[in-house]
């Protein structure tokens, strides 16, 4: 079973550049946490600070309740998988996987048991005697994963470990990593910029941008209840549409168009005292009709996404993206859009924070079902 990781006001600076600005986060024992964000958001730096590979400029790191700022990397009992494989070129697959176990003089039978378990789990049995140069990139990455798995550490840290695998292998590897975690219950911290990995693997997602935490919540809540405009637009493919809007009486005015808000939304927004705001809605929460919609515009671009078409629609003063299963929509068509008000979002224009919801979330779809709609 893993142990608790606690970060208190963690800061990382290089000269005058602030990479992480006051990170507060508690990772529960045995929890799967995914650090998600764009390149340069500080997620890999945060992981390396937990591992002891980067010095903490300010703040405190506690491992299992004990201050660990000055504890060396080797004494933190952590297994780590890097984006680059870092394999010993002169050692075989078996030797690379068991190197740390042999160095720590673990019992030979135990080493053999752990080795065979990892080889089976990651389909590496046919490659046991090969050197790294004789393996593909995907095979080398699986060797690096196996090397971390056999340590059976209390903490399992992974820095974009699947980025060099093809799509099919990434799916298989995600499933295997979740199985590994469920088997050993390590405290699992995983860095990625791939939102599908985050949504399908995490107990909780920590969404980072420009060195600051934007949101910490379950994948379901990150998707359905984003805390701010960044969270709303970063998650989803395509991301959420964000439009400037005004509340007038019981109508929402978007550009030179308007539609009637449900009473729950009207009352809620009036109580908030917000009249100039940002209106958010995901592409899948529009219904396209031939006439009589809440909004209308001209189709200016369309893109096939497999099951759906993503239609870019010009509303006059802004553009939005809507999803449709119908193939008959063509560039130049006028599309009318019905707004699913159960799935609307409103953000403050001044600070871009979510104003909240008059509706409660209903239990239902799983994370996979939510993301399959995108």
Secondary structure, DSSP 8 states (H G I E B T S, - for coil): ----EEEEEEEEEETTEEEEEEEEEEE-TT-EEEEEE-TTSSHHHHHHHHHTSS--SEEEEEETTEE-TTS-GGGS-EEEE-SS----TTSBHHHHHHHHHHHTT--HHHHHHHHHHHHHHTT-GGGTT-BGGGS-HHHHHHHHHHHHHTT--SEEEEESTTTTS-HHHHHHHHHHHHHHHHHH--EEEEEES-HHHHHHH-SEEEEEETTEEEEEE-HHHHHHS-SBHHHHHHSTTTT-EEEEEEEETTEEEETTEEEE--HHHHHHHHHHT--EEEEEE-GGGEEEESS--SEEEEEEEEEE-SSSEEEEEE-SS-EEEEEES-S---TT-EEEEEE-GGGEEEEETTT-BB---SS---S---HHHHHHT-
